[in-house]
């Protein structure tokens, strides 16, 4: 579902590596996050309490990956591509551009900003469980935003999951009730960032 591709000058996307977005060991999001904000993670100080808002930009922030994952950052012109509907007969592929998070008390809802590449108008010519080896990206108009959440929080300047240390910053377990529920202030935060990034595009600068 998540793969790293290399883009050439003609818009051809060539598969390079399977990747994980979540999970403290190999997930791109937590591993980039903890290093990008190494000097500003909330500490156990009354003036630095949660909630904490953060932002990641792709592919630029791949440079923060740790040594065991730096082979991903070495791919020239990389693109993190999400197969939105991996079980479908048609291709639904989008490139990950930005991620925003709101971390508060072991609960981290996140918003993804995707650039659509292929949206259901090309047949999937490989098995649905196999990543597409290459495809031609298209200049699609518009943006896609979607939400999920991670099981994790920040304590003493570290990313943790107080309920299950082995599952720090992983996806929630399968459940009929694990859809993303957003409190008004969290929804306002995401809405404001989505509105600004669409208006400002490459000039966007994150402001919590």
RACOR-V778034 format. One record per pair of residues at least 4 apart in sequence whose ideal C-beta (glycine too) atoms are under 7 Angstrom apart, sorted by the first residue. I is the first residue (numbers start at 1). J is the second residue. If there is no record, write none. Layout:
I_J, I_J
This chain:
1_82, 1_83, 1_86, 2_19, 2_20, 2_21, 2_80, 2_82, 3_15, 3_17, 3_18, 3_19, 3_81, 3_131, 4_16, 4_17, 4_19, 4_72, 4_75, 4_78, 4_80, 5_13, 5_14, 5_15, 5_16, 5_79, 5_81, 6_14, 6_16, 6_75, 6_76, 6_77, 6_78, 7_11, 7_13, 7_77, 7_79, 8_12, 8_14, 11_136, 11_137, 12_134, 12_136, 13_79, 13_81, 13_134, 13_135, 13_137, 14_134, 15_131, 15_132, 15_133, 15_134, 16_75, 17_72, 18_131, 19_28, 19_72, 19_80, 20_26, 20_27, 20_28, 21_27, 21_28, 21_29, 22_27, 22_29, 22_150, 22_169, 22_170, 22_171, 23_27, 23_169, 23_170, 24_30, 24_159, 24_168, 24_169, 26_69, 27_31, 27_169, 28_32, 29_33, 29_56, 29_99, 30_34, 30_159, 30_169, 31_35, 31_65, 31_66, 31_69, 32_36, 32_56, 32_61, 32_62, 32_64, 32_65, 33_37, 33_54, 33_56, 34_38, 34_41, 34_159, 35_64, 35_66, 36_56, 36_61, 36_64, 37_41, 37_54, 41_154, 41_157, 42_48, 42_49, 42_50, 42_52, 42_154, 43_48, 43_156, 43_157, 44_155, 44_156, 50_103, 50_104, 50_105, 50_153, 50_154, 51_102, 51_103, 51_104, 52_103, 52_154, 53_102, 53_189, 53_208, 54_101, 54_103, 55_98, 55_100, 55_206, 56_61, 56_98, 56_99, 57_61, 57_98, 58_62, 58_80, 58_96, 58_97, 58_98, 59_78, 59_79, 59_80, 62_72, 62_73, 62_78, 63_73, 65_69, 65_70, 65_72, 65_73, 66_70, 70_74, 79_95, 80_95, 80_96, 81_93, 81_95, 82_94, 82_96, 82_114, 83_92, 83_93, 84_92, 84_94, 85_92, 86_128, 87_128, 88_92, 89_123, 89_124, 90_120, 90_121, 90_122, 90_123, 90_124, 91_118, 91_122, 91_124, 91_132, 91_135, 92_118, 92_119, 92_120, 93_117, 93_118, 93_135, 94_114, 94_115, 94_116, 94_117, 94_144, 95_114, 95_115, 95_117, 96_112, 96_114, 97_113, 97_114, 97_115, 98_113, 98_197, 99_110, 99_112, 100_110, 100_111, 100_190, 100_193, 101_108, 101_110, 102_108, 102_109, 102_186, 102_189, 103_108, 103_153, 103_154, 105_153, 106_151, 106_152, 106_153, 106_161, 106_162, 106_163, 107_149, 108_149, 108_150, 108_152, 108_153, 109_147, 109_149, 109_180, 109_182, 109_186, 110_147, 110_148, 110_149, 110_150, 111_145, 111_147, 111_190, 111_194, 112_145, 112_146, 113_143, 113_145, 113_197, 114_144, 115_143, 116_140, 116_142, 116_144, 117_137, 117_138, 117_140, 118_122, 118_135, 118_138, 119_140, 124_128, 126_130, 126_132, 143_198, 145_194, 147_180, 148_180, 149_172, 149_180, 150_169, 150_170, 150_171, 151_161, 151_167, 151_169, 151_170, 151_172, 152_159, 152_160, 152_161, 152_168, 152_169, 153_160, 153_162, 154_158, 154_159, 155_160, 159_168, 159_169, 160_165, 160_168, 161_165, 161_167, 161_168, 161_169, 172_178, 182_186, 182_187, 183_187, 184_188, 185_189, 186_190, 187_191, 188_192, 189_193, 190_194, 191_195, 192_196, 193_197, 194_198, 195_199, 196_200, 196_204, 197_204, 200_204
